[in-house]
Amino acid sequence: MLIYLHYTLGSDGLLAAMQEQYGDRTFSLGQVDADPSRCILFDLSNRPDTYLTPGLTPGSIIRWAPIS
């Protein structure tokens, strides 16, 4: 399953966000192909630990996939 993030998080913030949704599982950044209808969109813009990485603008899509 893909997780689409509008904003990237620091490693601690990302782990916390993923654990809130999926429990204690490991995730890593990856470019993967999948059916968009099976994806989940997270809007993390209201989280205090979010920040934009250099070169990204609001609405940029970063794809995260769980490690199996």
Contacts in CASP RR format, 6 or more apart in sequence:
PFRMAT RR
TARGET T0000
AUTHOR 0000-0000-0000
METHOD contacts of the structure
MODEL  1
MLIYLHYTLGSDGLLAAMQEQYGDRTFSLGQVDADPSRCILFDLSNRPDT
YLTPGLTPGSIIRWAPIS
1 34 0 8 1.000
1 38 0 8 1.000
1 39 0 8 1.000
1 40 0 8 1.000
1 65 0 8 1.000
1 66 0 8 1.000
2 32 0 8 1.000
2 34 0 8 1.000
2 36 0 8 1.000
2 38 0 8 1.000
2 39 0 8 1.000
2 40 0 8 1.000
2 63 0 8 1.000
2 64 0 8 1.000
2 65 0 8 1.000
3 18 0 8 1.000
3 27 0 8 1.000
3 39 0 8 1.000
3 40 0 8 1.000
3 42 0 8 1.000
3 63 0 8 1.000
3 64 0 8 1.000
3 65 0 8 1.000
3 66 0 8 1.000
4 39 0 8 1.000
4 40 0 8 1.000
4 41 0 8 1.000
4 42 0 8 1.000
4 61 0 8 1.000
4 62 0 8 1.000
4 63 0 8 1.000
4 64 0 8 1.000
5 42 0 8 1.000
5 44 0 8 1.000
5 61 0 8 1.000
5 62 0 8 1.000
5 64 0 8 1.000
6 41 0 8 1.000
6 42 0 8 1.000
6 43 0 8 1.000
6 44 0 8 1.000
6 45 0 8 1.000
6 58 0 8 1.000
6 59 0 8 1.000
6 60 0 8 1.000
6 61 0 8 1.000
7 44 0 8 1.000
7 45 0 8 1.000
7 47 0 8 1.000
7 50 0 8 1.000
7 51 0 8 1.000
7 52 0 8 1.000
7 56 0 8 1.000
7 58 0 8 1.000
8 14 0 8 1.000
8 50 0 8 1.000
8 51 0 8 1.000
8 52 0 8 1.000
8 53 0 8 1.000
8 56 0 8 1.000
8 62 0 8 1.000
9 17 0 8 1.000
9 44 0 8 1.000
9 47 0 8 1.000
9 49 0 8 1.000
9 50 0 8 1.000
9 51 0 8 1.000
10 49 0 8 1.000
10 51 0 8 1.000
12 49 0 8 1.000
13 47 0 8 1.000
13 49 0 8 1.000
14 27 0 8 1.000
14 64 0 8 1.000
15 27 0 8 1.000
16 49 0 8 1.000
17 42 0 8 1.000
17 44 0 8 1.000
17 47 0 8 1.000
18 25 0 8 1.000
18 27 0 8 1.000
18 64 0 8 1.000
19 25 0 8 1.000
21 42 0 8 1.000
22 66 0 8 1.000
25 66 0 8 1.000
25 67 0 8 1.000
26 66 0 8 1.000
26 67 0 8 1.000
27 64 0 8 1.000
27 65 0 8 1.000
27 66 0 8 1.000
27 67 0 8 1.000
28 64 0 8 1.000
28 65 0 8 1.000
28 67 0 8 1.000
29 62 0 8 1.000
29 63 0 8 1.000
29 64 0 8 1.000
30 63 0 8 1.000
30 64 0 8 1.000
30 65 0 8 1.000
31 63 0 8 1.000
32 63 0 8 1.000
32 65 0 8 1.000
34 65 0 8 1.000
44 50 0 8 1.000
45 58 0 8 1.000
52 58 0 8 1.000
52 60 0 8 1.000
56 62 0 8 1.000
END
